[in-house]
C-alpha cells in the first residue's frame, strides 16, 4: 500500500486496536494470476510473540483452496472514510478523501476440526454476549452444529507484515484542520460524522499543533 509519510502509522498497539474495532475484513488471494476476495469477520489473537487472524468461509468458496499455493494472503481492514472539499481550506487546493486502512500480509493455514470449533465458540461469545437471548455454541443442537461444520472451512493467518495508513488531514494547518472537522460534522452523513470524531480525538490528544478546543463546535 502506498503511504505518504504524513499518514503512515507504525504504533503496533494502535494498529491492532483498529483491527479489533474494524474486524470485518477482506481477504485477497489469486487463482492463476487473477485476484479473488472474500469479505469476512475475523478475530485477532496473540500466541507468544506471534499474531494470528482467524476466521472461516464456506466450503463451496474456492478461495480457501488457494491458501496452500499462495505464499502470502492479503487482508484489508477499513475504517470510516469521507470526502474532503477543497472549499474548506483557506487557500486554493484540490479536494481529497480521508480514510483509515490497514493491510496485513501472512501465510494462511487450514484449521483442524477441534480448532474450528474453538474458534466458532469464541466468535459466538464475542458477538452474542450483549444480546438479550444469546445464541452460544453449547445452546445449539449437535445435529445442527455437525451439519454446519461440514459446510465451512476454518483458517488462521500468521501475521507477517502490517501496513497502516490514517489519512486524517494531518498535513493541513490548524485552522483548516479545525474547519474540516466542523464541516464534516455538519454533513449529515454517518461516515463524515465518524471521521470528524476521529479527527477531533487526535487533535485533542495533541497530534496536531497546540489546540484551541473552543474552535471545534
C-alpha positions in Angstrom: 0.0 0.0 0.0 1.4 3.4 -0.9 1.5 5.5 2.3 2.8 9.2 2.2 4.9 9.9 5.3 2.2 12.2 6.9 -0.3 9.3 7.1 1.9 6.3 8.0 1.0 4.6 11.3 3.7 2.5 13.0 2.4 2.0 16.5 1.6 -1.7 16.5 -0.8 -1.5 19.5 -2.7 1.3 17.8 -3.0 -0.8 14.6 -4.2 -3.9 16.5 -6.8 -1.8 18.3 -8.0 -0.6 15.0 -8.2 -4.2 13.7 -10.2 -5.3 16.7 -12.7 -2.4 16.2 -13.0 -2.9 12.5 -12.8 -6.7 12.3 -14.9 -7.2 9.1 -12.0 -7.6 6.7 -11.3 -8.5 3.1 -9.1 -11.5 2.2 -7.3 -11.3 -1.1 -5.5 -14.2 -2.9 -5.0 -15.2 -6.5 -6.1 -18.1 -8.8 -4.0 -18.4 -11.9 -2.9 -14.8 -11.6 -6.5 -13.5 -11.1 -7.2 -11.7 -7.7 -10.1 -13.0 -5.7 -11.5 -11.7 -2.5 -13.9 -12.7 0.3 -15.4 -10.4 3.0 -15.4 -11.9 6.4 -15.4 -11.2 10.2 -12.0 -12.0 11.6 -10.5 -12.4 15.0 -7.1 -11.2 16.1 -5.3 -13.4 18.6 -1.8 -13.5 20.1 0.2 -16.6 20.9 3.5 -15.9 22.4 5.2 -13.4 20.2 3.1 -14.2 17.2 -0.2 -12.7 16.0 -2.9 -14.5 14.0 -6.1 -13.6 12.2 -8.7 -16.4 12.4 -12.0 -16.9 10.7 -13.9 -19.3 8.4 -15.6 -19.3 5.0 -18.0 -21.5 3.1 -16.6 -24.9 1.9 -18.0 -24.0 -1.5 -15.9 -20.9 -1.7 -12.8 -21.7 -3.9 -10.6 -19.2 -2.1 -9.6 -21.5 0.8 -8.1 -23.9 -1.7 -5.6 -21.1 -2.8 -4.1 -20.9 0.7 -1.7 -23.7 0.1 -0.4 -22.2 -3.2 -0.2 -18.6 -2.1 3.0 -17.6 -0.3 1.1 -14.8 1.4 -2.5 -13.7 1.6 -3.5 -10.0 1.9 -6.1 -9.0 4.5 -7.5 -5.4 4.3 -9.4 -3.6 7.1 -11.1 -0.2 6.7 -12.5 2.4 9.0 -14.7 5.4 8.1 -14.0 7.5 5.1 -15.1 10.9 3.9 -14.9 13.3 1.0 -12.9 16.5 1.9 -14.0 19.5 -0.2 -11.2 22.0 -1.0 -13.7 24.8 -0.3 -13.0 24.0 3.4 -9.4 25.3 3.1 -8.2 28.8 3.5 -6.4 28.7 0.1 -6.8 27.3 -3.3 -6.4 23.5 -3.4 -7.9 20.3 -4.9 -10.4 18.1 -3.0 -9.3 14.8 -1.4 -10.6 11.8 0.6 -9.9 10.9 4.2 -9.8 7.3 5.3 -8.2 4.7 7.6 -6.8 1.4 6.2 -4.7 -1.5 7.4 -3.1 -4.2 5.3 -2.0 -7.4 6.8 0.1 -10.0 5.0 0.7 -13.5 6.2 0.6 -17.3 5.5 -2.9 -18.9 5.8 -3.3 -22.4 7.3 -6.4 -24.5 7.4 -7.8 -25.2 10.9 -8.4 -28.7 12.2 -12.0 -29.5 13.3 -11.3 -29.0 17.1 -9.6 -25.7 16.3 -12.5 -24.6 14.2 -15.0 -25.4 17.0 -12.9 -23.4 19.4 -12.8 -20.5 17.0 -16.6 -20.6 16.4 -17.3 -20.9 20.1 -15.3 -17.8 20.9 -16.7 -15.8 17.9 -20.2 -16.5 19.1 -19.4 -15.4 22.6 -17.9 -12.2 21.2 -20.9 -11.2 19.1 -23.7 -12.6 21.2 -22.6 -11.6 24.7 -24.7 -8.4 24.8 -27.8 -9.9 23.2 -30.9 -10.4 25.1 -31.1 -14.1 24.2 -27.5 -15.0 23.2 -27.1 -18.0 20.9 -24.0 -19.7 22.1 -22.3 -22.9 20.8 -23.5 -25.1 23.7 -27.1 -24.0 23.1 -27.2 -25.3 19.6 -28.2 -28.9 18.8 -25.4 -31.3 17.9 -27.2 -32.2 14.7 -27.2 -28.5 13.5 -23.6 -28.0 14.5 -22.4 -31.1 12.7 -24.2 -30.1 9.6 -22.9 -26.5 9.7 -19.3 -27.7 10.3 -19.4 -29.7 7.1 -20.2 -26.6 5.2 -17.4 -24.3 6.3 -13.6 -24.2 6.4 -11.7 -22.6 9.2 -8.3 -20.9 8.8 -5.7 -18.9 10.6 -3.3 -16.4 9.1 0.1 -15.9 10.8 0.8 -12.2 10.6 4.0 -11.3 8.8 3.9 -7.7 7.5 1.5 -5.0 8.6 0.9 -1.6 6.8 -1.3 1.1 8.1 -2.5 4.5 6.7 -4.6 7.0 8.6 -5.3 9.9 6.2 -6.9 12.4 8.5 -5.7 15.8 7.1 -2.6 15.7 9.3 -0.8 17.7 6.5 -3.2 20.7 6.9 -2.6 23.7 9.1 -4.5 24.0 12.3 -7.2 26.4 11.0 -8.0 24.2 8.1 -7.9 21.1 10.2 -10.5 22.5 12.7 -12.7 23.8 9.8 -12.7 20.3 8.2 -13.9 18.8 11.5 -16.7 21.3 11.8 -17.8 20.8 8.1 -17.7 17.0 8.4 -19.8 17.1 11.5 -22.5 19.1 9.6 -22.6 16.9 6.6 -25.4 14.7 7.9 -23.6 11.6 6.7 -22.7 8.9 9.3 -19.2 8.3 7.7 -18.5 12.0 7.8 -19.5 12.3 11.4 -17.3 9.3 12.3 -14.4 10.9 10.5 -15.0 14.2 12.3 -14.9 12.3 15.6 -11.7 10.6 14.8 -10.0 13.8 13.7 -11.2 15.7 16.8 -9.9 12.9 19.1 -6.5 13.0 17.5 -6.5 16.8 17.7 -7.4 16.9 21.4 -4.7 14.2 22.1 -2.2 16.6 20.7 -1.4 15.0 17.4 -1.9 18.4 15.7 -0.4 21.7 16.9 -1.5 23.4 20.2 -5.2 23.0 20.4 -7.9 25.6 20.8 -10.9 23.4 21.7 -13.3 26.2 21.6 -13.0 26.4 17.8 -14.3 22.9 17.4 -18.1 23.0 17.6 
